[in-house]
Amino acid sequence: MPSITYHRFIKFLQEEINLPQDSIAIAQRSVDQNLGLIPMVLWQYGLINLEQLDRIYDWLETY
């Protein structure tokens, strides 16, 4: 079962980064809930830009 931090991270991606669920699902399938890898997968697939990548890593540092 995913952790509360994982659920918060997904909520952050949806609400603060405005990522559609389909984009998040692509990354989830690739990394299977490893929070550290999801941002890189999103960036590598062109689903987020560098500014969004920085924001995501800033958020992850707080948890």
WOSULZI-V433994 format. One record per pair of residues at least 12 apart in sequence whose C-alpha atoms are under 8 Angstrom apart, sorted by the first residue. I is the first residue (numbers start at 1). J is the second residue. D is the distance in whole Angstrom. If there is no record, write none. Layout:
# WOSULZI-V433994
i/j/d
I/J/D
I/J/D
This chain:
# WOSULZI-V433994
i/j/d
2/33/8
5/63/7
6/33/7
6/35/7
9/35/8
9/60/8
10/24/8
13/56/8
17/52/7
19/47/8
23/42/7
23/47/7
24/42/8
27/41/6
27/42/6
39/53/6
39/56/7
39/57/8
40/53/8
